[in-house]
Amino acid sequence: MKIILLGAPGAGKGTQAALIKDRYGIPHISTGDIFRANIREGTPLGIKVKSIIDSGNLVPDGLTVEIVKDRLSKPDCDGGYILDGFPRTLAQAEALDGFTDIDVVIDVAVPAETVVKRISGRRMCKCGETYHISTYKDACCAKCSQPLYQRDDDKEDVVKERLRVYESQTKPIADHYAAKGKLSVVEGTGSVETIFADIARILDDHR
């Protein structure tokens, strides 16, 4: 199956994509992961992308589309894949239509106020561990004892800007796929297990 996961930043798409990957045996492709890897490595792409993301804006469509198109051409995508974080604009969705045929689109719906709390409370460690201030109160990582930090794009004002951009540029994608009869909406405020059960029922219907 070729699957797209839609949803605002912090809706839990990455968590659900990992569960889908394990159950259905298809790769999870996250443009965010691709960009962050380049940022960590300090590549020219990473430096360019970091300045865009830190301001709360989206990476230009042309650059994103080429990166995704290249990734989907790899052999591990022959049996399907999960796209997480792409497409983020209607132009990207239309470009995607030009080189692949998506089977099902799942929109993980979460209220804006919930998203702000989820993302702005997130803390990171250089070793890769992630925490949330609602459940972890220490200032240092439990795994390696390094100080935790908040990503620039996790700060509350930037999160609100990311949501504004999402509503204006990304939300119309749902209408695009609804018109094709490929859109299903899942409530994203329950437990991880409940949300995944709802997603799995939808995917099983499309197998």
N, C-alpha and C positions, 0 to 999 in steps of 0.2 A: 504493500500500500504506500501511496505517496500522500503524506499528511502535512497539513499546516496547523500549527497552534497559534491562535491569536489571543490577545489579552494585554492589558496595560502592564507597564513595568511593575514587577513585584506581584503579579497575579499568580505566580507559581508555575509558570510554563516549563521552566527548567526541571523542576522536580517531577512533574508529570511526564515530560519527555523522556527522562531517565527510566521511569517505570514502563513506558510504552516500548522503549528500546529493549528492555529486558524481556518483556512478555512476547513481543512480536519479532524480535531478532533483526531489527532494521536500525541503521545508524541515526544518531541524533546530531543534527547539524545546527549549531548555534552561531549566528553571525557575531553575537556578543563575545563568545569564547574565542573566535578567530581574531577579532579585533584586540581583545585583552591580551592574547598571546603575543601579538605584535607589539603592544604597548610595553609588556614586561621585558621583551627582548630589545626594545629600543630601536626597532626597524624604522625606516623612513615612513612606512605606512602607519606604524604605531604612533609616531610623533604627531603625524597629521591628524589621525583619528582622535587622539587624546584631547587635543585642543577643542575639537568639535564636540565630543561627548561631555567634557567638563563644563561646557557652556550650556548644556541641556538640549543641544540640537541634534538632528539626525545626520548620519554620514550620507553624502550625496548619492543619489540613486544609481548613477552610472558606475561608480566605484563598487558599490555594494552588489549590484547585479552581476558584474564580471567575476567577483570573488565567489559568489554563490554558483554561478554557471560552471566555473572551473571545478568547484567541489563536487557538484552533482555528476560530473563526467567521470568520476573515479569509479573503479569496479565495484566497490562495496555498496554503491547506490543502485546497482542494477536491479535489486529486488525490492526497492522502495526506500523511503527515508522519512524522517520527521524534521520539518523546518520550524525552527524556534527563533523568533526575532526577525523573520523575513517571510513575506514582504511587509514592509512598514509604511509604504505609501501606495496609492492606487497605481502610480506609474510603475512601481516595482512589480505589482501584481500583474499588470498588463504585460510587462516584459517577461515575467515568468510564464505566462500563458503561451508566449511565443516559442519556448523551447522545452516545455514539459506539460503533462496533463495531471493535475492534482485530483486525487480521489475524494478526499474529505477534509473539511476545514472545521476545526473546533475552536470556538471562542470561549475562553475561560473568563467569566464575568465577575469582577470584584469592585465594590464601591470605592470611589476615589479616596475617601478618608481612611479606609483600611489600607490602601496602597501606601499612603504617606507614612502611616505608622510603621508598616512593615519595613519599608526601605530606609527611612531616616533613623530607625533604631538599629540598623545593621552595623556590625563592626568587623573588621578584617584583620588578619595577621599575615605577615610576609611569608609565613610557611604554607599559607593556603587555607588555614582554618577560618571558619566564619561563625560569628556569634550574633545574638540579639540582646539588646539591653533589657528586654522584658523577662529574659530567662537566665542571663549571665551578667553578673554585676562587677566582676573583676576587670581591672584595667589591662591585664596582661593575659596572654594566651595560655590556656591550660595545658597545651601540648608542648610548647617550646619556651614559654615564659617571656617572649618578646612583647613589647607594648602593642596594644591594639590600636587601630586607626579607622577613621571614617573616610570612605572614598569621596572624592569631590562631587561625583554625580549622585551620591547618596544623601547629600545635605538637603534639608527640607525645602529651601527655596528652589534648588535645582530640580528636586523631585516634582514639585508643583509645576515647574516649567515643562518637564518631560511629559507630565500628564496633559498639559495644555496642547503640546505638540501632538501627542497621541490622539486626542479628541479631534483635532483639526485635520490631521493628515492620515492617520492610521485607521480610524473608525470607519471611514467610507469603504474600506476593503471588505468589511463584513457584508455590506450591501452588494458589493461586486460578486461575492461568492454565493450570497443568498439568491441572487438572480439566476445563478447557474444551478441552483438546487443542491449545493454542496455544503451549506453552512449548518452547524449544530451548535447551540449555546449550552454551556455547562455552568452551573453555579459554583463559584470558586472560593466560597467562604467556609465551607465545611472542612472536615478532616481530610488529610491527604488520601487516605484509603477510600473515603466516600466519593471524593472527586474522581479518583482513578476508576472506581467501579462504574461511575456514570460514563466516563470516557470509553472504557472497555466495551460497554454495551453498544455504544455507537459504532465503534470500530468493528466489532464482531458482526454487526449488521451489514457492513460493507465488504466483508471478506468473500 
